[in-house]
Amino acid sequence: MPWDNQIKRRLKLKDLDVFMAVAALGGMGKASERLNLSQPAISKAIADLEQTLGVRLFDRSRHGVEPTVYGAALMKRGTAVFDELRQGVGDIDFIADPTGGDLRLGAVEGVAYGIIAPLIHALSQKHPKMRFSVEVAGTTRLCAELASRNIEFAIAKTKGDVPDDQLRETLFEDPLVVATAATNPLTRKRKLTLSDLVDEPWVLEAPDTFFGEMSALAFSGAGLSQPKATVVTNSRNLQNALLETGHFLSLQAAFVLRLSRSKYPALKVLPIDLPHTRHPVQIITPRYRSLSPLAQLVIGQVRAMTKFLAAPERC
């Protein structure tokens, strides 16, 4: 089935839209409700598409429909078609009015509140018509969302877990640091090692998270077993609330505390080097898809905002 002018003329965007809805919902009845079309209209659109392409796109059963191997291939490309069209319309809107636009992006939690939140605050004050959708998740999930075209780009702390079809731009290298409240007596000690802190009350993340893995690496890199945490939580707000009591310690991304000193003035970093936890914070983009003008604008703002983090902090 070669690509030719006849197929190009017969392929209809509306039929492809119907196909995508049926494939995603697993049934023509559900697609009929979603698209507000009659079931005969849905069936005809699928039949026309199958006739044009010369292959069967769905296996039908009493339980619904499931894409054939041909349907799965078309569904993958169809996702790209509608994503490119959506971006094309967005590009036109941005050219017509550079003060507006919609952007879907992703970030790990520390980046979300340390970098993305203040950046969106500044942009939305200057350009109130801009709209943002932010997916906050771990690096692996963000890469999957990027591959599915649900977000335009992601910013995450990585450790070699980015697919080959995605590009990475390093903003800065960042280690974990030991954080506690400024009122904790440990902050008055000039010489500390991680072994001195093993028996302290720790607030750590679960071992199956990125920060949980990095916490284990921090202790194993120092030749120590990871202490049994007093509190295990993935909530950054809960961690910080416990730290501010002056009783607990935690491991946090250094850049977050450097960027958020005004937000967390009660927290202090203990003078302990954790070189085994140093990993890049990177912008992750699709290798084979161009970014919208608004995405390029935001990425430029991120680069400017984080430039000082690429240099070591002066004491």
Secondary structure, DSSP 4 states (H G I P E B T S, - for coil): ----HHHHHH--HHHHHHHHHHHHHTSHHHHHHHHT--HHHHHHHHHHHHHHHTS--EEEETTEEEE-HHHHHHHHHHHHHHHHHHHHHHHHHHHH-TTEEEEEEEE-HHHIIIIIHHHHHHHHHH-TEEEEEEEE--HHHHHHHHHTTSSSEEEEE-SS-S-TTEEEEEEEEE-EEEEEETTSGGGG-S---GGGGTTS-EEE--TTSHHHHHHHHHHHHTT-PPPPPSEE---HHHHHHHHTTTS-EEEEEHHHHHHTTTT-TTEEE-S---GGG-EEEEEEEETTSPPPHHHHHHHHHHHHHHGGGGSPPP-
